C-alpha cells in the first residue's frame, strides 16, 4: 500500500518540475525588462477624441519650447499592444530624437487588437463594432495641427509590425496628408489578401525588415508565429514591397544599393529608388540576420521574435529618412 503514495508523490514532483521548466522557458523566450526612462525635456500627455461616435485614445510627446511649424511624427504600435508598449519597445527612441531635432510625437491607439490595414485578415472589431483607423488618424492629425501649430506639410507616419502595415495603408490611401511613411517589420499584403484602394501615387516610403523575421517573412509568405499564432494572411517579399511603391511612383530603373557593417558585425543593406524630380523616394533597409525587431540600444525584445541587434538605431534611421524629404 505504501508504494502507491510514493508513485503519486513521484508523479506530482515530476509534474511540478515540468511546470517549472515550462515557466522558465516561457520567461526566457518572452520576458524583457522595461527600459529605463531617459531624461526628457518635454511633456507626455494622454488624451482622447471622438471620431464617428467612437472614443479614440492617444498620447503626445511635445519637447520643451517646440516652435510653431515643427514636424509631427505618428508612431503606431504592433498587434495587441498600445501606446506605452511602443514607447518602451522603441526605447523611447522617438522622444529622444524629438528633443534633439525639434518635432512632436503622437502615439495613437488602434481600435481593435489589430489596425485595419490593407490586409483582409485581422482582429479589428471590439464587441462587434469596427472603427475606421485611417479616419481616426486623419482627424488626429488635423487636431494636432490646430492645437500644436505643427506644419501640415511635414507630417510623417511610422509604425512597427502591424503598425508598419497601417503606415503602408496611409501611404496608399491618404498620400497628401503624410509627407513620408516608414514601415518596420511589415510587407505589402499579397493580392488575395489586399483590401486597400490605392491612390495614383504615394509619398516617400521606407521599409525596414530583418531577414530572419519569424513572424513577417522577409521573402514573402504567410504571417504567423510558429505556424500557430498571429496569422495575418500572405504578404509579398520585402524587395517586392519596395518595388511596388517604386512602380506606383513611376520610378524607373534599379535602386542604388549600399551596405554598411555595424560594430556588432551585422550587415545592413540600403536600396534606394529616387524619383527624377527628387521629391519622392523609396528605401528598403535590409537588416541581415535580424528578427522581428526594430533595432535600438535601449530596449530588448522577446527572444521568441528572433535575433535582436542593437544596431543600427532604427528610430534614428527613420527620422533621418523623414528629415531629408524636401519641403
Short mmCIF file of the C-alpha atoms (twelve columns), coordinates in Angstrom:
data_MODEL
# 
_entry.id   MODEL 
# 
loop_
_atom_site.group_PDB 
_atom_site.id 
_atom_site.type_symbol 
_atom_site.label_atom_id 
_atom_site.label_alt_id 
_atom_site.label_comp_id 
_atom_site.label_asym_id 
_atom_site.label_seq_id 
_atom_site.Cartn_x 
_atom_site.Cartn_y 
_atom_site.Cartn_z 
_atom_site.pdbx_PDB_model_num 
ATOM 1   C CA . UNK A 1   0.000   0.000  0.000   1 
ATOM 2   C CA . UNK A 2   2.953   2.344  0.627   1 
ATOM 3   C CA . UNK A 3   4.075   2.017  -2.988  1 
ATOM 4   C CA . UNK A 4   1.025   3.838  -4.380  1 
ATOM 5   C CA . UNK A 5   1.556   7.048  -2.339  1 
ATOM 6   C CA . UNK A 6   5.228   7.016  -3.383  1 
ATOM 7   C CA . UNK A 7   4.239   6.733  -7.045  1 
ATOM 8   C CA . UNK A 8   1.764   9.557  -6.606  1 
ATOM 9   C CA . UNK A 9   4.380   11.698 -4.883  1 
ATOM 10  C CA . UNK A 10  6.931   10.952 -7.615  1 
ATOM 11  C CA . UNK A 11  4.390   11.796 -10.295 1 
ATOM 12  C CA . UNK A 12  3.425   15.008 -8.542  1 
ATOM 13  C CA . UNK A 13  7.052   16.114 -8.149  1 
ATOM 14  C CA . UNK A 14  7.748   15.291 -11.794 1 
ATOM 15  C CA . UNK A 15  4.749   17.373 -12.841 1 
ATOM 16  C CA . UNK A 16  5.979   20.284 -10.709 1 
ATOM 17  C CA . UNK A 17  9.412   20.015 -12.340 1 
ATOM 18  C CA . UNK A 18  7.852   20.093 -15.823 1 
ATOM 19  C CA . UNK A 19  5.733   23.127 -14.913 1 
ATOM 20  C CA . UNK A 20  8.793   24.903 -13.505 1 
ATOM 21  C CA . UNK A 21  10.780  24.089 -16.652 1 
ATOM 22  C CA . UNK A 22  7.979   25.319 -18.885 1 
ATOM 23  C CA . UNK A 23  7.712   28.539 -16.869 1 
ATOM 24  C CA . UNK A 24  11.474  29.075 -17.099 1 
ATOM 25  C CA . UNK A 25  11.458  28.516 -20.865 1 
ATOM 26  C CA . UNK A 26  8.488   30.859 -21.257 1 
ATOM 27  C CA . UNK A 27  10.259  33.547 -19.246 1 
ATOM 28  C CA . UNK A 28  13.451  33.037 -21.257 1 
ATOM 29  C CA . UNK A 29  11.735  33.471 -24.611 1 
ATOM 30  C CA . UNK A 30  9.157   36.135 -23.653 1 
ATOM 31  C CA . UNK A 31  10.451  38.238 -20.762 1 
ATOM 32  C CA . UNK A 32  12.009  41.606 -21.494 1 
ATOM 33  C CA . UNK A 33  12.963  44.181 -18.849 1 
ATOM 34  C CA . UNK A 34  11.376  47.621 -19.021 1 
ATOM 35  C CA . UNK A 35  13.923  50.113 -20.366 1 
ATOM 36  C CA . UNK A 36  14.939  52.998 -18.165 1 
ATOM 37  C CA . UNK A 37  13.097  56.230 -18.914 1 
ATOM 38  C CA . UNK A 38  15.673  58.761 -20.163 1 
ATOM 39  C CA . UNK A 39  15.782  62.392 -19.044 1 
ATOM 40  C CA . UNK A 40  13.489  64.243 -21.429 1 
ATOM 41  C CA . UNK A 41  12.715  67.936 -21.739 1 
ATOM 42  C CA . UNK A 42  9.101   67.788 -22.817 1 
ATOM 43  C CA . UNK A 43  5.623   66.800 -21.740 1 
ATOM 44  C CA . UNK A 44  3.873   63.467 -22.254 1 
ATOM 45  C CA . UNK A 45  0.077   63.750 -22.318 1 
ATOM 46  C CA . UNK A 46  -2.813  61.290 -22.547 1 
ATOM 47  C CA . UNK A 47  -5.882  62.372 -24.471 1 
ATOM 48  C CA . UNK A 48  -8.908  61.097 -26.351 1 
ATOM 49  C CA . UNK A 49  -11.232 62.301 -29.078 1 
ATOM 50  C CA . UNK A 50  -14.485 61.120 -30.569 1 
ATOM 51  C CA . UNK A 51  -14.469 60.054 -34.214 1 
ATOM 52  C CA . UNK A 52  -17.647 58.753 -35.864 1 
ATOM 53  C CA . UNK A 53  -19.228 58.225 -32.456 1 
ATOM 54  C CA . UNK A 54  -16.312 56.187 -31.068 1 
ATOM 55  C CA . UNK A 55  -13.909 57.363 -28.379 1 
ATOM 56  C CA . UNK A 56  -10.317 57.070 -29.546 1 
ATOM 57  C CA . UNK A 57  -7.172  57.373 -27.440 1 
ATOM 58  C CA . UNK A 58  -3.624  58.611 -27.970 1 
ATOM 59  C CA . UNK A 59  -0.549  60.052 -26.239 1 
ATOM 60  C CA . UNK A 60  1.531   63.009 -27.345 1 
ATOM 61  C CA . UNK A 61  5.092   63.963 -26.546 1 
ATOM 62  C CA . UNK A 62  5.934   67.643 -27.071 1 
ATOM 63  C CA . UNK A 63  9.522   68.794 -26.426 1 
ATOM 64  C CA . UNK A 64  10.058  71.904 -24.355 1 
ATOM 65  C CA . UNK A 65  9.991   75.054 -26.472 1 
ATOM 66  C CA . UNK A 66  8.704   73.322 -29.606 1 
ATOM 67  C CA . UNK A 67  8.474   76.066 -32.260 1 
ATOM 68  C CA . UNK A 68  5.447   76.631 -34.468 1 
ATOM 69  C CA . UNK A 69  5.745   74.880 -37.792 1 
ATOM 70  C CA . UNK A 70  7.692   71.927 -36.376 1 
ATOM 71  C CA . UNK A 71  7.192   68.439 -37.872 1 
ATOM 72  C CA . UNK A 72  4.791   65.846 -36.439 1 
ATOM 73  C CA . UNK A 73  5.606   62.125 -36.301 1 
ATOM 74  C CA . UNK A 74  2.919   59.475 -35.742 1 
ATOM 75  C CA . UNK A 75  4.287   56.243 -34.229 1 
ATOM 76  C CA . UNK A 76  1.958   53.228 -34.429 1 
ATOM 77  C CA . UNK A 77  2.204   50.133 -32.225 1 
ATOM 78  C CA . UNK A 78  2.014   46.469 -33.181 1 
ATOM 79  C CA . UNK A 79  -0.823  43.966 -32.794 1 
ATOM 80  C CA . UNK A 80  -2.259  43.722 -29.288 1 
ATOM 81  C CA . UNK A 81  -0.024  46.481 -27.989 1 
ATOM 82  C CA . UNK A 82  -0.697  50.085 -27.067 1 
ATOM 83  C CA . UNK A 83  0.814   53.499 -26.660 1 
ATOM 84  C CA . UNK A 84  3.049   52.645 -23.691 1 
ATOM 85  C CA . UNK A 85  4.246   49.406 -25.274 1 
ATOM 86  C CA . UNK A 86  5.524   51.150 -28.407 1 
ATOM 87  C CA . UNK A 87  7.274   53.803 -26.300 1 
ATOM 88  C CA . UNK A 88  9.068   51.123 -24.299 1 
ATOM 89  C CA . UNK A 89  9.632   48.792 -27.265 1 
ATOM 90  C CA . UNK A 90  11.486  51.529 -29.144 1 
ATOM 91  C CA . UNK A 91  13.475  52.509 -26.044 1 
ATOM 92  C CA . UNK A 92  11.754  55.919 -26.049 1 
ATOM 93  C CA . UNK A 93  13.829  56.457 -29.173 1 
ATOM 94  C CA . UNK A 94  11.423  58.809 -30.927 1 
ATOM 95  C CA . UNK A 95  11.155  61.042 -27.848 1 
ATOM 96  C CA . UNK A 96  14.937  61.214 -27.571 1 
ATOM 97  C CA . UNK A 97  15.064  62.281 -31.217 1 
ATOM 98  C CA . UNK A 98  12.216  64.760 -30.729 1 
ATOM 99  C CA . UNK A 99  14.261  66.521 -28.056 1 
ATOM 100 C CA . UNK A 100 17.334  66.600 -30.303 1 
ATOM 101 C CA . UNK A 101 15.681  67.650 -33.556 1 
ATOM 102 C CA . UNK A 102 12.547  69.529 -32.511 1 
ATOM 103 C CA . UNK A 103 9.430   67.652 -33.568 1 
ATOM 104 C CA . UNK A 104 6.256   66.450 -31.856 1 
ATOM 105 C CA . UNK A 105 5.406   62.752 -31.447 1 
ATOM 106 C CA . UNK A 106 1.954   61.186 -31.222 1 
ATOM 107 C CA . UNK A 107 1.252   57.569 -30.296 1 
ATOM 108 C CA . UNK A 108 -2.275  56.646 -31.443 1 
ATOM 109 C CA . UNK A 109 -4.106  53.546 -30.169 1 
ATOM 110 C CA . UNK A 110 -5.762  51.134 -32.581 1 
ATOM 111 C CA . UNK A 111 -9.440  50.389 -32.024 1 
ATOM 112 C CA . UNK A 112 -9.150  46.616 -32.161 1 
ATOM 113 C CA . UNK A 113 -6.354  44.142 -31.495 1 
ATOM 114 C CA . UNK A 114 -5.067  44.943 -34.993 1 
ATOM 115 C CA . UNK A 115 -5.076  48.121 -37.056 1 
ATOM 116 C CA . UNK A 116 -7.417  47.810 -40.029 1 
ATOM 117 C CA . UNK A 117 -4.611  47.990 -42.573 1 
ATOM 118 C CA . UNK A 118 -4.531  46.754 -46.177 1 
ATOM 119 C CA . UNK A 119 -4.757  43.106 -45.117 1 
ATOM 120 C CA . UNK A 120 -8.181  41.474 -45.313 1 
ATOM 121 C CA . UNK A 121 -7.236  39.303 -42.312 1 
ATOM 122 C CA . UNK A 122 -7.045  40.775 -38.829 1 
ATOM 123 C CA . UNK A 123 -8.835  41.202 -35.496 1 
ATOM 124 C CA . UNK A 124 -10.181 44.733 -35.930 1 
ATOM 125 C CA . UNK A 125 -13.526 44.589 -34.112 1 
ATOM 126 C CA . UNK A 126 -14.486 45.182 -30.481 1 
ATOM 127 C CA . UNK A 127 -17.826 43.760 -29.313 1 
ATOM 128 C CA . UNK A 128 -18.915 43.529 -32.936 1 
ATOM 129 C CA . UNK A 129 -18.105 47.181 -33.697 1 
ATOM 130 C CA . UNK A 130 -15.441 48.224 -36.196 1 
ATOM 131 C CA . UNK A 131 -13.821 51.642 -36.458 1 
ATOM 132 C CA . UNK A 132 -12.016 53.281 -39.370 1 
ATOM 133 C CA . UNK A 133 -8.465  53.716 -38.106 1 
ATOM 134 C CA . UNK A 134 -7.404  55.766 -41.130 1 
ATOM 135 C CA . UNK A 135 -10.223 58.259 -40.499 1 
ATOM 136 C CA . UNK A 136 -9.213  58.470 -36.832 1 
ATOM 137 C CA . UNK A 137 -5.597  59.179 -37.759 1 
ATOM 138 C CA . UNK A 138 -6.629  61.846 -40.260 1 
ATOM 139 C CA . UNK A 139 -8.808  63.561 -37.643 1 
ATOM 140 C CA . UNK A 140 -5.989  63.256 -35.097 1 
ATOM 141 C CA . UNK A 141 -3.507  64.916 -37.451 1 
ATOM 142 C CA . UNK A 142 -5.932  67.776 -38.119 1 
ATOM 143 C CA . UNK A 143 -6.497  68.210 -34.381 1 
ATOM 144 C CA . UNK A 144 -2.793  68.351 -33.553 1 
ATOM 145 C CA . UNK A 145 -2.019  70.702 -36.435 1 
ATOM 146 C CA . UNK A 146 -4.552  73.105 -34.911 1 
ATOM 147 C CA . UNK A 147 -3.552  72.584 -31.272 1 
ATOM 148 C CA . UNK A 148 0.243   72.390 -31.546 1 
ATOM 149 C CA . UNK A 149 0.796   74.515 -34.622 1 
ATOM 150 C CA . UNK A 150 2.836   71.804 -36.358 1 
ATOM 151 C CA . UNK A 151 3.450   72.028 -40.102 1 
ATOM 152 C CA . UNK A 152 0.706   70.176 -42.030 1 
ATOM 153 C CA . UNK A 153 3.210   69.676 -44.864 1 
ATOM 154 C CA . UNK A 154 5.682   67.918 -42.542 1 
ATOM 155 C CA . UNK A 155 3.514   65.165 -41.074 1 
ATOM 156 C CA . UNK A 156 5.145   61.724 -41.047 1 
ATOM 157 C CA . UNK A 157 3.833   58.287 -40.090 1 
ATOM 158 C CA . UNK A 158 5.908   55.395 -38.751 1 
ATOM 159 C CA . UNK A 159 4.805   52.020 -37.498 1 
ATOM 160 C CA . UNK A 160 6.261   48.778 -36.196 1 
ATOM 161 C CA . UNK A 161 4.889   45.349 -37.179 1 
ATOM 162 C CA . UNK A 162 1.102   45.732 -37.614 1 
ATOM 163 C CA . UNK A 163 1.630   49.468 -37.082 1 
ATOM 164 C CA . UNK A 164 4.005   49.342 -40.053 1 
ATOM 165 C CA . UNK A 165 1.278   47.710 -42.102 1 
ATOM 166 C CA . UNK A 166 -1.031  50.565 -41.125 1 
ATOM 167 C CA . UNK A 167 1.618   53.069 -42.220 1 
ATOM 168 C CA . UNK A 168 1.616   51.431 -45.657 1 
ATOM 169 C CA . UNK A 169 -2.158  51.882 -45.837 1 
ATOM 170 C CA . UNK A 170 -1.762  55.596 -45.091 1 
ATOM 171 C CA . UNK A 171 0.802   55.894 -47.889 1 
ATOM 172 C CA . UNK A 172 -1.575  54.226 -50.338 1 
ATOM 173 C CA . UNK A 173 -4.903  55.797 -49.400 1 
ATOM 174 C CA . UNK A 174 -4.066  59.190 -47.870 1 
ATOM 175 C CA . UNK A 175 -0.851  60.235 -49.630 1 
ATOM 176 C CA . UNK A 176 -1.410  64.011 -49.484 1 
ATOM 177 C CA . UNK A 177 -1.683  64.086 -45.684 1 
ATOM 178 C CA . UNK A 178 1.638   62.349 -44.952 1 
ATOM 179 C CA . UNK A 179 4.900   63.628 -46.417 1 
ATOM 180 C CA . UNK A 180 6.532   60.222 -45.904 1 
ATOM 181 C CA . UNK A 181 5.884   56.957 -44.085 1 
ATOM 182 C CA . UNK A 182 8.159   54.305 -42.608 1 
ATOM 183 C CA . UNK A 183 7.059   50.697 -42.129 1 
ATOM 184 C CA . UNK A 184 9.243   48.499 -39.937 1 
ATOM 185 C CA . UNK A 185 8.678   44.713 -39.851 1 
ATOM 186 C CA . UNK A 186 5.903   44.864 -42.452 1 
ATOM 187 C CA . UNK A 187 5.344   43.941 -46.094 1 
ATOM 188 C CA . UNK A 188 2.587   44.631 -48.628 1 
ATOM 189 C CA . UNK A 189 -0.226  42.036 -48.490 1 
ATOM 190 C CA . UNK A 190 -0.391  39.547 -51.355 1 
ATOM 191 C CA . UNK A 191 -3.141  40.235 -53.951 1 
ATOM 192 C CA . UNK A 192 -5.579  37.723 -52.418 1 
ATOM 193 C CA . UNK A 193 -5.081  39.407 -49.011 1 
ATOM 194 C CA . UNK A 194 -5.242  43.021 -50.201 1 
ATOM 195 C CA . UNK A 195 -8.213  45.296 -49.491 1 
ATOM 196 C CA . UNK A 196 -6.886  48.863 -49.898 1 
ATOM 197 C CA . UNK A 197 -7.915  51.276 -52.631 1 
ATOM 198 C CA . UNK A 198 -4.636  52.948 -53.583 1 
ATOM 199 C CA . UNK A 199 -4.355  56.477 -54.909 1 
ATOM 200 C CA . UNK A 200 -2.385  57.040 -58.108 1 
ATOM 201 C CA . UNK A 201 0.852   57.960 -56.336 1 
ATOM 202 C CA . UNK A 202 2.250   57.665 -52.835 1 
ATOM 203 C CA . UNK A 203 4.550   59.777 -50.667 1 
ATOM 204 C CA . UNK A 204 8.099   58.653 -49.925 1 
ATOM 205 C CA . UNK A 205 8.200   55.220 -48.273 1 
ATOM 206 C CA . UNK A 206 10.800  53.415 -46.181 1 
ATOM 207 C CA . UNK A 207 10.528  49.678 -45.456 1 
ATOM 208 C CA . UNK A 208 12.849  48.284 -42.780 1 
ATOM 209 C CA . UNK A 209 12.882  44.496 -42.288 1 
ATOM 210 C CA . UNK A 210 15.057  41.696 -40.904 1 
ATOM 211 C CA . UNK A 211 15.949  38.653 -42.975 1 
ATOM 212 C CA . UNK A 212 15.412  36.279 -40.010 1 
ATOM 213 C CA . UNK A 213 11.980  37.582 -39.023 1 
ATOM 214 C CA . UNK A 214 9.963   34.592 -37.705 1 
ATOM 215 C CA . UNK A 215 6.644   36.442 -37.942 1 
ATOM 216 C CA . UNK A 216 6.614   38.573 -41.113 1 
ATOM 217 C CA . UNK A 217 8.683   36.628 -43.666 1 
ATOM 218 C CA . UNK A 218 11.266  38.767 -45.469 1 
ATOM 219 C CA . UNK A 219 10.953  36.594 -48.573 1 
ATOM 220 C CA . UNK A 220 7.155   36.678 -48.504 1 
ATOM 221 C CA . UNK A 221 4.598   34.104 -47.426 1 
ATOM 222 C CA . UNK A 222 2.138   33.767 -44.575 1 
ATOM 223 C CA . UNK A 223 2.393   35.953 -41.471 1 
ATOM 224 C CA . UNK A 224 2.422   33.658 -38.436 1 
ATOM 225 C CA . UNK A 225 4.468   32.768 -35.395 1 
ATOM 226 C CA . UNK A 226 5.478   29.107 -35.145 1 
ATOM 227 C CA . UNK A 227 2.672   28.333 -37.579 1 
ATOM 228 C CA . UNK A 228 0.155   28.756 -34.737 1 
ATOM 229 C CA . UNK A 229 -0.169  32.401 -33.645 1 
ATOM 230 C CA . UNK A 230 -0.793  35.841 -35.148 1 
ATOM 231 C CA . UNK A 231 -1.907  34.537 -38.515 1 
ATOM 232 C CA . UNK A 232 -2.248  37.554 -40.776 1 
ATOM 233 C CA . UNK A 233 -2.528  36.155 -44.280 1 
ATOM 234 C CA . UNK A 234 0.062   36.190 -47.020 1 
ATOM 235 C CA . UNK A 235 2.392   39.056 -47.918 1 
ATOM 236 C CA . UNK A 236 4.778   39.641 -50.796 1 
ATOM 237 C CA . UNK A 237 8.514   39.895 -50.150 1 
ATOM 238 C CA . UNK A 238 10.273  42.965 -48.780 1 
ATOM 239 C CA . UNK A 239 12.022  43.549 -52.113 1 
ATOM 240 C CA . UNK A 240 8.736   43.220 -53.996 1 
ATOM 241 C CA . UNK A 241 7.049   45.546 -51.476 1 
ATOM 242 C CA . UNK A 242 9.640   48.285 -52.087 1 
ATOM 243 C CA . UNK A 243 9.429   47.745 -55.846 1 
ATOM 244 C CA . UNK A 244 5.627   48.021 -55.608 1 
ATOM 245 C CA . UNK A 245 5.930   51.556 -54.213 1 
ATOM 246 C CA . UNK A 246 8.635   52.474 -56.727 1 
ATOM 247 C CA . UNK A 247 6.329   51.342 -59.529 1 
ATOM 248 C CA . UNK A 248 3.376   53.289 -58.126 1 
ATOM 249 C CA . UNK A 249 5.529   56.414 -58.257 1 
ATOM 250 C CA . UNK A 250 6.808   55.584 -61.759 1 
ATOM 251 C CA . UNK A 251 10.422  55.450 -60.550 1 
ATOM 252 C CA . UNK A 252 12.191  53.615 -63.338 1 
ATOM 253 C CA . UNK A 253 15.466  51.747 -63.155 1 
ATOM 254 C CA . UNK A 254 17.232  49.761 -60.496 1 
ATOM 255 C CA . UNK A 255 17.811  51.130 -56.999 1 
ATOM 256 C CA . UNK A 256 21.119  52.425 -55.733 1 
ATOM 257 C CA . UNK A 257 22.445  49.854 -53.265 1 
ATOM 258 C CA . UNK A 258 24.929  50.410 -50.464 1 
ATOM 259 C CA . UNK A 259 25.997  48.322 -47.491 1 
ATOM 260 C CA . UNK A 260 27.371  49.105 -44.053 1 
ATOM 261 C CA . UNK A 261 28.745  46.892 -41.304 1 
ATOM 262 C CA . UNK A 262 27.755  47.557 -37.695 1 
ATOM 263 C CA . UNK A 263 30.152  47.318 -34.776 1 
ATOM 264 C CA . UNK A 264 28.471  44.010 -33.886 1 
ATOM 265 C CA . UNK A 265 29.305  42.652 -37.324 1 
ATOM 266 C CA . UNK A 266 25.757  42.786 -38.700 1 
ATOM 267 C CA . UNK A 267 25.292  43.736 -42.349 1 
ATOM 268 C CA . UNK A 268 22.801  46.472 -43.231 1 
ATOM 269 C CA . UNK A 269 21.822  46.974 -46.856 1 
ATOM 270 C CA . UNK A 270 20.163  50.130 -48.200 1 
ATOM 271 C CA . UNK A 271 18.376  50.000 -51.581 1 
ATOM 272 C CA . UNK A 272 17.093  53.415 -52.705 1 
ATOM 273 C CA . UNK A 273 14.834  54.327 -55.597 1 
ATOM 274 C CA . UNK A 274 14.809  58.085 -56.325 1 
ATOM 275 C CA . UNK A 275 12.268  59.943 -58.486 1 
ATOM 276 C CA . UNK A 276 13.657  62.171 -61.219 1 
ATOM 277 C CA . UNK A 277 12.353  65.344 -59.556 1 
ATOM 278 C CA . UNK A 278 13.984  64.374 -56.255 1 
ATOM 279 C CA . UNK A 279 10.788  64.788 -54.245 1 
ATOM 280 C CA . UNK A 280 9.836   61.147 -53.810 1 
ATOM 281 C CA . UNK A 281 11.921  58.157 -52.855 1 
ATOM 282 C CA . UNK A 282 11.529  54.565 -51.769 1 
ATOM 283 C CA . UNK A 283 14.100  52.951 -49.498 1 
ATOM 284 C CA . UNK A 284 14.383  49.342 -48.425 1 
ATOM 285 C CA . UNK A 285 16.603  48.783 -45.390 1 
ATOM 286 C CA . UNK A 286 17.526  45.119 -45.054 1 
ATOM 287 C CA . UNK A 287 18.819  44.007 -41.658 1 
ATOM 288 C CA . UNK A 288 20.714  40.808 -42.418 1 
ATOM 289 C CA . UNK A 289 20.360  38.279 -39.616 1 
ATOM 290 C CA . UNK A 290 17.801  40.328 -37.636 1 
ATOM 291 C CA . UNK A 291 14.451  39.051 -36.411 1 
ATOM 292 C CA . UNK A 292 11.119  40.765 -35.776 1 
ATOM 293 C CA . UNK A 293 12.721  43.737 -34.051 1 
ATOM 294 C CA . UNK A 294 13.346  47.434 -34.652 1 
ATOM 295 C CA . UNK A 295 16.985  47.709 -33.530 1 
ATOM 296 C CA . UNK A 296 17.985  50.274 -30.926 1 
ATOM 297 C CA . UNK A 297 20.358  50.161 -27.954 1 
ATOM 298 C CA . UNK A 298 17.964  50.708 -25.047 1 
ATOM 299 C CA . UNK A 299 15.207  48.067 -25.055 1 
ATOM 300 C CA . UNK A 300 15.344  44.304 -25.531 1 
ATOM 301 C CA . UNK A 301 12.715  42.354 -27.440 1 
ATOM 302 C CA . UNK A 302 11.499  38.807 -26.632 1 
ATOM 303 C CA . UNK A 303 13.888  36.081 -27.818 1 
ATOM 304 C CA . UNK A 304 10.901  34.366 -29.416 1 
ATOM 305 C CA . UNK A 305 10.944  37.116 -32.073 1 
ATOM 306 C CA . UNK A 306 14.406  36.209 -33.310 1 
ATOM 307 C CA . UNK A 307 17.844  37.858 -33.199 1 
ATOM 308 C CA . UNK A 308 17.750  41.413 -31.802 1 
ATOM 309 C CA . UNK A 309 20.756  43.524 -32.787 1 
ATOM 310 C CA . UNK A 310 21.249  46.852 -31.026 1 
ATOM 311 C CA . UNK A 311 22.497  48.484 -34.229 1 
ATOM 312 C CA . UNK A 312 21.625  50.304 -36.378 1 
ATOM 313 C CA . UNK A 313 19.424  52.700 -34.403 1 
ATOM 314 C CA . UNK A 314 16.044  52.092 -36.070 1 
ATOM 315 C CA . UNK A 315 14.226  55.221 -34.838 1 
ATOM 316 C CA . UNK A 316 17.217  57.354 -35.912 1 
ATOM 317 C CA . UNK A 317 17.200  55.761 -39.388 1 
ATOM 318 C CA . UNK A 318 13.501  56.513 -39.709 1 
ATOM 319 C CA . UNK A 319 13.869  60.128 -38.585 1 
ATOM 320 C CA . UNK A 320 16.826  60.679 -40.946 1 
ATOM 321 C CA . UNK A 321 14.623  59.412 -43.805 1 
ATOM 322 C CA . UNK A 322 11.813  61.780 -42.805 1 
ATOM 323 C CA . UNK A 323 14.112  64.727 -42.236 1 
ATOM 324 C CA . UNK A 324 15.719  64.560 -45.682 1 
ATOM 325 C CA . UNK A 325 12.405  64.796 -47.538 1 
ATOM 326 C CA . UNK A 326 12.248  68.091 -49.462 1 
ATOM 327 C CA . UNK A 327 9.804   70.701 -48.172 1 
# 
